[in-house]
Amino acid sequence: MCHRLHSNIIPFRWSTSICEHRCFRPHINSRLWYSSNRNQTEMEQVGVGIASNGSPEVAVVVVGDPELLHKKKSAIRLAGPAKLQVIADFDATLTKYWIDGRRGQSSHGLLQQGNPVYDVKRQELYEYYHPLEFNPTIPLDKKAKLMEEWWGKTHALLIEGGLTFDAIKNSVANATIAFREGVVELFEFLEENDVPVLIFSAGLADIIEEVLRQKLHRSFKNVKVVSNRMVFDQSGQLVSFKGIIPPSPDNGIILLRKTIHVLNKNEHALDMAAPVHDHLGDPDGPIDDTASVKKRTNVLLLGDHIGDLGMSDGLNYETRISVGFLNDNVMNSLDSYREAFDVLYLNDAPMWGVLKLVSQLCSTGK
Ligand SMILES: [Mg+2]
């Protein structure tokens, strides 16, 4: 189906909401609809508060199929919070895309390993492999091998270049990275309702957890990072990665068997990660093991790429509500994102709308 925006249907408000949304007053809460031959798209401008510079902030939310969303919300609410899990991408989903006019850094991009020669070597790998990641002519199985190769070489450089945990802490402290407003409140609400949050990332769990520590200043027992995990020695020096088979005379190279990369960042990774992690995610305090998470068959999925929808692969879910954040290049990507996600937030929106959504989903018996 195609929901093209017609300027004669949504003339002024739509263009204003995209280009000048910060100029709206925060009390504005207007709905805009347009119809196609199959269903109705709903767009809503919601006042969400006052920005740090004092100007009012308004988020724009797009719902491609309001009727379907309503059905999904009813099904999840009926099943109750005990059946719900939240799956979230990290970079540009939980974190802001723009920070004070600058592009926010990714959890991987912020890492300065304290050795400029190795920072350059990792950048060279990025420049070689990143175009391959998006090359549509490479078959998926071959691409997965290339991604494993990329991750393996990068991880080897981190060890070889002498990465320390202190370097991670310093990198995070100096990074341009921040969570969206409302993320703390969202995690708190989900913690109170015993709903697990799985943060899937093809990056490094140790960095993401340091970002959580430094930027949120607290931990959540329900939030688990499912990502690649480092092993440090007593002096805080990186010596290996969990799940890696070390080099030997037989293999001659470091074999990566448990690497989570962009093409397997999904609930299959739980099966892959669980045996090599002491527990799921944070080894210090899990509340859910892999099996119990998989019994939660209703999903709220948060992502900023259409590929993030694959995070629920490996879970035989009953109902899934997908929430997308379209942070940039809005006009070119709007159609495809609206088709892909049940709920779509535009322009680097805060997390308040998602908090409202989960409060509705968890309202059973309250
Ligand atoms: Mg992302």
Boltz pocket constraint, residues with backbone or C-beta under 6 A from the ligand:
constraints:
  - pocket:
      binder: B
      contacts: [[A, 89], [A, 90], [A, 91], [A, 92], [A, 93], [A, 303], [A, 304], [A, 305]]
      max_distance: 6.0
